[in-house]
């Protein structure tokens, strides 16, 4: 596709439910990022992949959060046993690695997760 | 640690007036700097970026920003505000050693008054 695609756009989960959020990056992009954006705040970094390797997961708030990118393209962010504080917009972005060119991160429209 | 601050969580300007959104970074190493715009229920769109070279950077929709190392600032301006400029604006920085991890500021909500 032409841009970063995320699905679903909206997700309502009952507290304690597991959810999976999908990100389709721009074709050929090596780098993939996940961010969490709480209401009224800036995006907070969660994790980064270079191809299939998860090089940085320092932003994941707890061990309930898990991300994968097994074939170096599509990525899934999984949240287990969701809590109300997990309610946020989850943004995915992709880019080339530094060194190839002056790059920018292209963002998807996000998945708005509401935990009730 | 990297951090980005944006003075003013909400700015209101009249249509046709100057837009000035402030951003300061904390890195001691000159970073890459970005301004993103976010419209309601939309993803982030890059307005402009500073990497190296000319410190005055021009972006889309008539916006520009100037990198001032001495002030550790990267303020965003536009000479004349349009109603369509109403949105959330995020300043961000990046200088990961091996990849473009982007650190965002808290954002400034811009309102344009007719």
Interface residues (C-beta under 8 A of the other chain):
Chain A: X4 X31 X33 X35 X40 X41 X42 X43 X44 X45 X48 X50 X55 X56 X91 X93 X95 X97 X98 X102 X103 X104 X105 X106 X107 X108 X109 X110
Chain B: X34 X36 X41 X42 X43 X44 X45 X46 X49 X51 X90 X92 X96 X98 X99 X100 X101 X102 X103 X104 X105 X106 X107
